[in-house]
Amino acid sequence: MKKAGAFGVAKMVYDQARKPQNQARIKRAVANVKARRSGGQPR
């Protein structure tokens, strides 16, 4: 039963990640994490 729930959550996350407005948000978040790790400032 846990696998079915995990699959449902993964599908929801995947579907949300395909939306253009969420893609931009994800790209900004990734850029911020990379900047923090490298010690630079996010753009």
C-alpha positions in Angstrom: 0.0 0.0 0.0 2.9 2.4 0.7 4.1 2.0 -2.9 0.7 3.0 -4.3 0.7 6.1 -2.1 4.3 7.0 -3.1 3.5 6.5 -6.8 0.5 8.8 -6.5 2.7 11.5 -4.8 5.4 11.1 -7.4 2.9 11.4 -10.3 1.5 14.6 -8.8 5.0 16.1 -8.4 5.9 15.1 -12.0 2.7 16.6 -13.3 3.3 19.9 -11.4 6.9 20.0 -12.7 5.7 19.9 -16.3 3.8 23.2 -15.9 5.8 26.2 -17.4 5.3 28.5 -14.3 6.6 25.7 -12.0 9.5 25.0 -14.3 10.7 28.6 -13.9 10.3 28.3 -10.1 12.3 25.1 -10.0 15.1 26.6 -12.1 15.3 29.6 -9.7 15.4 27.2 -6.7 18.2 25.1 -8.3 20.2 28.3 -9.1 19.8 29.5 -5.5 21.1 26.1 -4.2 24.0 26.1 -6.6 24.9 29.6 -5.6 24.8 28.8 -1.9 27.0 25.8 -2.4 29.6 27.7 -4.4 29.5 30.6 -2.1 28.4 33.1 -4.7 25.3 35.3 -4.8 22.1 34.2 -6.6 21.1 36.2 -9.6 
